[in-house]
Amino acid sequence: MKKRMIIAGILLSVAFPVFAQVSGDNIDADRNCFSIIAGNKTTKDGSVMFAHNEDDGDYLISMNVCENGIWAEMPGMSVSDGFINKYGVCIASDGCQSKEDRDDFNEGGIVYELRFRVWQEATSARDAIRIIAREMEKYGYRASGRTYAVADPHEGWMVNVVKGHHWVAQRVPDDMVASVPNYYTIGKVDLSDTENFAGSADLIEYAVERGWYNPETDGEFNFRKAYAKPSVLVSDHNVPRHTLVMEKLGTKYDVNNVPFAVKPNKKLSVADMRQLISLHREARADGSHPSGVCAFDTNLSTIFQLRPNMPLAIGCVMWNAQGKPCAEVHVPWYLGMTRSPEGYQRMATAEEAAEKHFSDGNQVIDGKTLRERYPDMKYWIYADRWQDLLSDYSNKIEARKAEIEPVQKELFRNQKKFEKQLLKMSPAEAAEAMNAYTAKWVAD
């Protein structure tokens, strides 16, 4: 496949290097990740909240803190990184396979650049939609399909992209919660409603041309039914996970009528979002880790808490649990931080991380694996702990929960007091306090 090179733009007043787009991972994986966006009228604090589990196995996670925000980087991966930028705009994604079998893209198409450009440029979630539209229309998407979840302190959007140039986006209503496993969830589309939808102008016409939609026999156009690979809509991985979340929110799952978003049965807190993103299916007979929203290969769990009534530096928090959310604490990383705790940032600067994201990724270099090249990264502590838990999950997990739950409750309980202190400080003092606070809680 032809490689494409895109100038990655300007960040931190320094030109980023050229990205050589490569497929260093399975960009068409259909069992990766889970996202939940809660509108600001569904949350106790009036925030937009965005929870995301990254499901990539034991890939190293580097937490790059810089002037443009925070970048949860998995070196060498093209579909896995999560971002929050200095404007409080967040982006992460979920693999969603489509029916598309035509290679319709320019200069090799895009995958990784899409999320990276949103992080670099977007000033709001709505602006992120404009950037995604521009990139999709200019280059086309190289993978089968994907859902990009984007949010800011005022609103959240789900963006379904299809191999080639077709895409559609829908705003999450303020009084609803949208969740996405590994299939498209946008159904009815009204592109004339520009407040709540955006997408390719020929979305319906193209589906008719390909035989995916017949207006005379299929009734109202449904993007999900027209464009999704049929098997993923009924898979034993997607349906049970989505069922868990919707039932917890008070809605019965109907495989023939999956809603884009639902009204929750109560107001949600960060603790509630943690519970949702940690849900499991029934226990396995062999006592091993049960799959679910917290899946067998989850390696990073994040809850973005995006509050519009506070300074961005304090009001936007990225709660991170490296590893499985059932076995690790979600620790707050504030947008106003100026550095990562020791052992969490692989490269000295974000520019260097961008330059080496693919060239020094998860491949073996000079006979050394990524772990052998970076043995002091703290992520390996979480990876090793998880392997130990897996050795006897049913007997060890309760002891682990007894260790982490008091810590998690203390973090949630301390948040308001700590932020009151931050609001009285100068920006420089607050940044140092945030740096120290996160470093303290990730220490063990």
C-alpha positions in Angstrom: 0.0 0.0 0.0 1.3 3.4 -0.9 2.5 5.4 2.1 1.5 8.9 2.7 3.3 11.7 4.5 1.6 14.6 6.1 3.3 17.6 7.7 2.0 17.3 11.3 1.8 21.1 11.8 2.9 23.5 14.5 2.7 22.8 18.2 4.5 24.3 21.1 5.9 26.9 18.6 8.0 24.1 17.0 7.3 22.4 13.7 6.3 18.8 14.2 8.1 16.2 12.0 6.7 14.5 9.1 4.6 11.4 9.9 5.2 8.3 7.8 1.8 6.7 8.0 2.3 3.0 8.6 0.0 0.2 9.8 2.0 -0.9 12.8 -1.1 -2.5 14.3 -4.4 -4.0 13.2 -6.3 -0.9 12.0 -9.3 -3.0 11.1 -9.6 -4.7 14.5 -13.3 -5.1 15.4 -12.9 -5.8 19.2 -11.2 -2.7 20.4 -12.4 -0.1 22.9 -15.5 1.3 24.4 -16.7 4.9 24.8 -19.4 6.7 26.8 -20.3 10.4 26.5 -22.7 11.9 29.1 -24.3 15.3 28.2 -24.1 18.1 30.7 -27.7 17.8 32.0 -27.1 14.1 32.9 -24.2 14.8 35.4 -24.2 16.0 39.0 -21.7 18.7 38.4 -22.9 20.0 35.0 -19.9 18.7 33.2 -19.7 16.8 30.0 -18.1 13.5 30.8 -16.4 11.1 28.4 -15.3 7.7 29.6 -13.2 5.5 27.4 -11.5 2.1 27.7 -8.6 1.5 25.3 -8.4 -2.2 24.5 -5.0 -3.0 23.1 -3.4 -5.6 25.4 0.0 -4.9 26.9 1.0 -2.0 24.8 3.1 0.6 26.6 1.3 3.9 27.5 3.3 7.1 27.7 1.6 10.1 29.2 3.0 13.1 27.4 2.2 16.4 29.1 2.9 19.6 27.2 1.7 23.0 26.5 -1.0 21.7 24.1 -2.5 19.3 26.7 -2.1 15.7 27.5 -1.5 12.9 25.1 -2.0 9.3 26.2 0.4 7.6 23.7 0.8 4.0 22.7 4.0 4.1 20.7 3.7 2.5 17.3 -0.1 2.3 17.4 -2.2 4.2 14.8 -5.7 3.8 16.2 -5.2 3.9 19.9 -4.1 7.2 21.4 -6.3 9.5 23.4 -5.9 13.3 23.7 -7.1 16.4 25.5 -5.8 19.7 24.2 -5.4 23.1 25.8 -9.0 24.1 24.8 -10.4 21.1 26.7 -11.2 19.2 23.5 -10.9 15.4 23.9 -10.7 12.6 21.3 -10.5 8.8 21.4 -11.9 6.1 19.2 -13.5 2.7 18.8 -13.0 0.2 15.9 -16.2 -0.2 13.9 -16.0 -2.2 10.7 -18.0 -1.1 7.7 -19.3 -2.8 4.5 -17.0 -0.7 2.3 -14.7 -2.7 0.2 -13.4 0.0 -2.2 -10.0 1.6 -1.7 -11.0 5.2 -2.4 -8.5 7.5 -0.9 -5.8 10.0 -1.9 -2.1 9.9 -1.1 -2.6 6.6 0.8 -5.4 7.8 3.0 -5.4 8.7 6.7 -5.8 7.0 10.0 -3.5 8.3 12.8 -3.4 11.9 11.5 -7.1 12.3 12.1 -7.0 12.3 15.8 -3.6 14.0 15.9 -4.9 17.0 13.9 -7.9 17.3 16.2 -5.6 17.5 19.1 -3.4 20.1 17.4 -6.1 22.3 16.0 -9.6 22.0 17.5 -10.8 24.8 19.7 -14.1 23.0 20.4 -15.8 19.7 19.8 -17.8 21.3 17.0 -14.5 22.5 15.5 -13.2 19.0 15.7 -16.1 17.9 13.4 -14.9 20.5 10.9 -11.4 19.2 11.0 -12.5 15.6 10.6 -14.7 16.6 7.7 -11.8 18.4 6.0 -9.4 15.4 6.4 -12.0 12.8 5.4 -13.0 14.7 2.2 -9.4 15.5 1.2 -7.7 12.2 1.9 -10.2 9.5 2.8 -10.0 6.9 5.6 -7.8 3.9 5.1 -9.2 1.5 7.6 -12.6 -0.3 7.4 -14.3 2.1 9.8 -14.2 3.8 13.2 -16.1 5.9 15.7 -14.3 9.0 16.9 -15.8 10.3 20.2 -15.1 14.0 20.8 -16.1 16.2 23.6 -15.4 19.6 25.2 -16.9 21.2 28.4 -20.1 22.1 26.5 -21.0 19.2 24.3 -20.0 15.7 22.9 -20.2 14.2 19.5 -19.9 10.7 18.0 -18.4 10.6 14.5 -18.8 7.4 12.4 -16.2 7.3 9.6 -16.1 4.7 6.8 -13.3 3.5 4.6 -12.9 6.2 1.9 -14.6 9.5 2.1 -18.0 8.9 3.8 -18.7 9.9 7.4 -21.5 11.2 9.6 -21.5 12.9 13.0 -24.2 13.3 15.6 -24.3 15.5 18.7 -25.0 13.8 22.0 -28.1 15.5 23.5 -27.4 17.4 26.7 -29.9 15.2 28.6 -28.7 11.9 27.3 -25.9 9.4 27.4 -24.4 7.8 24.3 -22.3 4.6 24.4 -20.3 2.8 21.7 -18.8 -0.6 21.6 -17.3 -1.7 18.3 -20.2 -0.9 15.9 -21.8 2.2 14.5 -24.6 3.7 16.7 -25.8 6.6 14.5 -29.2 5.6 13.0 -31.5 8.3 11.6 -29.6 11.1 10.0 -30.9 14.6 9.3 -28.1 16.6 7.6 -30.4 19.7 7.4 -30.3 19.8 11.2 -26.8 21.4 11.4 -27.0 21.9 15.1 -27.0 18.1 15.7 -25.7 16.4 12.5 -23.0 16.7 10.0 -21.8 14.3 7.3 -21.1 13.5 3.7 -23.6 15.1 1.4 -24.0 11.9 -0.7 -24.4 9.6 2.3 -27.8 8.2 1.2 -27.1 8.3 -2.5 -23.9 6.3 -2.2 -25.7 3.7 0.0 -28.4 3.4 -2.7 -25.7 3.0 -5.4 -24.0 0.2 -3.5 -27.2 -1.6 -2.8 -27.0 -1.1 1.0 -30.2 0.9 1.1 -33.5 0.8 -0.9 -35.8 3.7 -0.1 -38.8 1.7 -1.4 -38.4 -1.3 0.8 -36.2 -0.3 3.7 -38.2 2.7 4.9 -36.4 5.6 6.7 -32.6 5.7 6.1 -30.6 4.3 8.9 -26.8 4.8 8.7 -26.0 2.0 11.1 -28.0 -0.5 9.1 -26.8 0.8 5.7 -23.0 1.1 6.4 -22.1 -1.3 9.2 -20.6 -4.7 8.6 -23.7 -6.9 9.5 -21.8 -9.4 11.7 -20.5 -6.7 14.2 -24.1 -5.6 14.9 -24.9 -9.0 16.4 -21.5 -10.1 17.7 -21.2 -11.8 21.1 -18.6 -9.2 22.0 -20.5 -6.0 21.2 -24.1 -6.8 22.1 -23.5 -8.0 25.7 -21.2 -5.1 26.5 -23.6 -2.5 25.1 -26.4 -4.3 27.0 -24.6 -3.9 30.3 -24.3 -0.1 30.0 -27.8 0.5 28.7 -29.4 -1.6 31.4 -27.3 0.1 34.1 -28.6 3.4 32.7 -32.2 2.1 32.9 -32.9 1.1 29.3 -33.6 -2.3 27.9 -31.4 -3.3 25.0 -33.2 -4.2 21.7 -30.8 -5.5 19.1 -33.2 -4.5 16.3 -33.6 -0.9 17.6 -30.4 0.3 19.2 -30.7 3.9 20.2 -28.0 6.5 19.6 -28.4 7.8 23.2 -30.6 7.2 26.2 -31.8 9.2 29.2 -30.2 7.8 32.3 -32.2 6.9 35.4 -30.1 9.2 37.6 -27.6 12.0 37.6 -24.1 10.7 37.1 -20.9 11.4 38.9 -17.3 10.5 38.0 -17.7 7.5 40.4 -20.8 6.4 38.4 -18.8 6.7 35.1 -16.1 4.6 36.7 -18.7 2.0 37.5 -20.0 2.0 33.9 -16.6 1.7 32.3 -15.7 -1.2 34.8 -18.8 -3.4 34.1 -18.3 -7.1 33.5 -20.4 -9.9 32.2 -21.1 -13.0 34.3 -18.2 -14.7 36.0 -16.4 -17.4 34.0 -16.6 -21.0 35.1 -12.9 -21.2 35.1 -12.5 -18.2 37.4 -10.6 -16.1 34.8 -11.3 -12.4 34.1 -14.9 -12.0 32.7 -15.1 -9.8 29.7 -17.4 -6.8 29.3 -16.9 -3.1 29.1 -13.8 -3.8 31.1 -12.4 -6.3 28.6 -9.7 -9.0 28.5 -7.3 -6.6 26.7 -8.1 -3.2 28.3 -4.8 -1.4 29.0 -6.0 2.2 29.7 -9.2 3.5 31.2 -9.9 7.2 31.1 -12.7 9.4 32.3 -12.6 13.0 31.0 -14.5 15.4 33.4 -15.1 18.6 31.5 -16.6 21.4 33.6 -17.6 24.6 31.8 -17.9 26.8 35.0 -14.2 26.6 36.0 -10.9 27.6 34.4 -9.9 25.0 31.8 -6.7 24.2 33.6 -8.6 23.1 36.7 -12.1 22.2 35.3 -10.8 19.7 32.8 -9.6 16.5 34.4 -8.4 13.3 32.7 -8.9 10.5 35.3 -6.6 7.7 34.2 -6.3 4.1 35.3 -3.4 2.3 33.5 -4.5 -1.3 33.1 -8.0 -2.7 33.9 -10.4 -0.3 35.6 -11.5 -3.2 37.9 -8.0 -3.5 39.2 -6.5 0.0 39.2 -7.3 3.5 40.6 -8.4 6.3 38.3 -6.0 9.1 39.2 -6.7 12.8 38.2 -4.4 14.4 35.6 -5.3 18.1 35.4 -5.2 19.9 32.1 -3.1 22.6 33.9 -0.3 20.2 34.6 3.1 21.0 33.1 4.9 17.7 33.4 4.2 14.0 33.9 5.3 12.1 37.0 8.6 10.4 36.7 8.4 7.2 34.6 5.2 8.2 32.7 6.6 10.2 29.8 8.8 8.2 27.5 10.3 11.2 25.5 11.5 14.5 26.8 9.1 16.5 24.6 5.9 15.9 22.7 7.8 16.9 19.5 10.2 14.0 20.0 7.4 11.6 20.8 5.6 12.6 17.6 8.8 12.2 15.6 9.4 8.7 17.0 5.9 7.5 17.4 6.1 5.0 14.6 9.9 4.7 14.1 10.5 3.8 17.8 7.2 2.1 18.5 6.3 -1.5 19.4 8.7 -3.1 16.9 12.0 -4.8 17.8 14.9 -2.4 17.3 18.5 -3.7 17.4 17.2 -6.9 19.0 15.4 -5.1 21.8 11.7 -4.9 22.5 10.0 -1.7 23.6 10.1 -2.9 27.2 13.8 -3.6 26.9 14.5 -0.2 25.4 12.4 1.6 28.1 12.5 -0.7 31.2 11.9 2.2 33.7 8.5 3.1 32.4 5.9 2.8 35.2 3.4 1.1 32.8 5.2 -2.2 33.2 4.2 -2.2 36.9 0.6 -2.2 35.9 1.1 -4.8 33.2 2.9 -7.1 35.6 0.3 -6.7 38.3 -2.4 -7.6 35.8 -0.6 -10.8 34.8 -0.3 -11.8 38.4 -4.0 -11.2 38.9 -4.8 -13.2 35.8 -3.0 -16.2 37.3 -5.8 -16.6 39.8 -8.3 -13.8 39.0 -11.4 -15.0 40.9 -9.4 -15.4 44.2 -7.1 -12.4 43.8 -9.4 -9.7 42.5 -11.3 -9.1 45.8 -8.2 -8.5 47.7 -7.0 -6.1 45.0 -10.4 -4.2 45.1 -10.1 -4.0 48.9 -6.8 -2.2 48.3 -7.9 0.3 45.6 -11.4 1.2 46.6 -10.5 3.2 49.7 -7.9 5.1 47.7 -10.4 5.8 44.9 -13.0 7.0 47.4 -10.4 9.3 49.0 -9.5 10.8 45.7 -13.1 11.5 44.8 -13.7 12.9 48.3 -10.6 15.2 48.2 -11.3 16.7 44.8 -13.4 19.6 45.9 -11.1 20.6 48.7 -8.0 20.4 46.5 -9.6 22.5 43.7 -10.6 25.2 46.2 -6.9 25.5 47.0 -5.9 25.6 43.4 -8.4 28.4 42.6 -6.6 30.6 45.2 -3.2 30.1 43.6 -1.4 31.8 40.8 -1.3 29.7 37.5 2.3 28.8 38.1 1.7 27.8 41.7 -1.5 25.8 40.7 0.5 23.9 38.0 3.1 22.8 40.5 0.4 21.8 42.9 -1.3 19.7 40.2 2.0 18.1 39.2 2.8 17.1 42.8 -0.8 15.9 43.4 -0.8 13.5 40.5 2.7 12.3 41.2 1.6 11.5 44.8 -1.3 9.4 43.8 0.4 7.4 41.1 3.4 6.7 43.3 2.5 3.1 44.0 
